[in-house]
Amino acid sequence: MRDFKDLRVWQSAHALTLAVYEATRSFPKEELFGLTSQLRRAAASVAANLAEGCGRKSDRELARFIQIAPGSASELEYHLILARDLHFMTLEIFERLLAQLRELQRMLTTLSQTIRRDAASPPPQRSKSRGTSASS
């Protein structure tokens, strides 16, 4: 079990989630249960999957949750594009969030590759210590 808060990728996902919440505060009220909610849930889902994976007992289970997180990131990307195209956010805010998202996606890819590589590696060999026989 790992502490997810120690992962840089989780810290990045959390920071992006906070930025998405801030950016959506000015969205039209009629979008509260629509696009606003979708953006917030997709952003939070990335960090939540990382946290849940870290709470699991094995690297294999962790890897499964790490594989889910990029799907949420892609969903977030689409919702950001939609919000931009509906003029719910400025181009400047969109580009800033998209840059954060791209960095997060790179980090997720790296983490996923590392976990898969580590899971595929054979366990380290234990050194066999030879006992001494007490022959007198």
PEUR-V213801 format. One record per backbone hydrogen bond with DSSP energy under -1.0 kcal/mol. CO is the residue of the C=O (numbers start at 1). NH is the residue of the N-H. E is the energy in kcal/mol with one decimal. If there is no record, write none. Layout:
co=CO nh=NH e=E
co=CO nh=NH e=E
This chain:
co=3 nh=6 e=-2.0
co=4 nh=7 e=-1.5
co=7 nh=11 e=-2.3
co=8 nh=12 e=-2.4
co=9 nh=13 e=-2.3
co=10 nh=14 e=-2.9
co=11 nh=15 e=-2.3
co=12 nh=16 e=-2.3
co=13 nh=17 e=-2.2
co=14 nh=18 e=-2.4
co=15 nh=19 e=-2.1
co=16 nh=20 e=-2.5
co=17 nh=21 e=-2.4
co=18 nh=22 e=-2.2
co=19 nh=23 e=-2.6
co=20 nh=24 e=-2.0
co=24 nh=27 e=-1.5
co=28 nh=31 e=-2.0
co=29 nh=32 e=-1.9
co=31 nh=34 e=-1.3
co=31 nh=36 e=-1.8
co=34 nh=38 e=-2.4
co=35 nh=39 e=-2.7
co=36 nh=40 e=-2.2
co=37 nh=41 e=-2.7
co=38 nh=42 e=-2.5
co=39 nh=43 e=-2.3
co=40 nh=44 e=-2.6
co=41 nh=45 e=-2.0
co=42 nh=46 e=-1.1
co=43 nh=47 e=-1.1
co=44 nh=48 e=-2.6
co=45 nh=49 e=-2.5
co=46 nh=50 e=-1.7
co=47 nh=51 e=-2.3
co=48 nh=52 e=-2.9
co=49 nh=53 e=-2.6
co=50 nh=54 e=-2.1
co=51 nh=55 e=-1.1
co=53 nh=56 e=-1.3
co=54 nh=2 e=-2.0
co=58 nh=62 e=-2.2
co=59 nh=63 e=-2.9
co=60 nh=64 e=-1.6
co=61 nh=65 e=-1.6
co=62 nh=66 e=-2.2
co=63 nh=67 e=-1.8
co=65 nh=69 e=-1.6
co=68 nh=71 e=-1.1
co=68 nh=72 e=-1.2
co=69 nh=73 e=-2.1
co=70 nh=74 e=-2.4
co=71 nh=75 e=-2.1
co=72 nh=76 e=-2.4
co=73 nh=77 e=-2.2
co=74 nh=78 e=-2.1
co=75 nh=79 e=-2.3
co=76 nh=80 e=-2.4
co=77 nh=81 e=-2.2
co=78 nh=82 e=-2.6
co=79 nh=83 e=-2.5
co=80 nh=84 e=-2.4
co=81 nh=85 e=-2.8
co=82 nh=86 e=-2.0
co=83 nh=88 e=-2.9
co=84 nh=87 e=-1.6
co=90 nh=94 e=-2.5
co=91 nh=95 e=-2.8
co=92 nh=96 e=-2.0
co=93 nh=97 e=-2.7
co=94 nh=98 e=-2.8
co=95 nh=99 e=-2.2
co=96 nh=100 e=-2.0
co=97 nh=101 e=-2.5
co=98 nh=102 e=-2.8
co=99 nh=103 e=-2.0
co=100 nh=104 e=-2.2
co=101 nh=105 e=-2.7
co=102 nh=106 e=-2.1
co=103 nh=107 e=-2.2
co=104 nh=108 e=-2.6
co=105 nh=109 e=-2.2
co=106 nh=110 e=-2.4
co=107 nh=111 e=-2.6
co=108 nh=112 e=-2.7
co=109 nh=113 e=-2.4
co=110 nh=114 e=-2.4
co=111 nh=115 e=-2.7
co=112 nh=116 e=-2.5
co=113 nh=117 e=-2.5
co=114 nh=118 e=-2.7
co=115 nh=119 e=-2.6
co=116 nh=120 e=-1.8
co=117 nh=121 e=-1.2
co=133 nh=135 e=-1.4
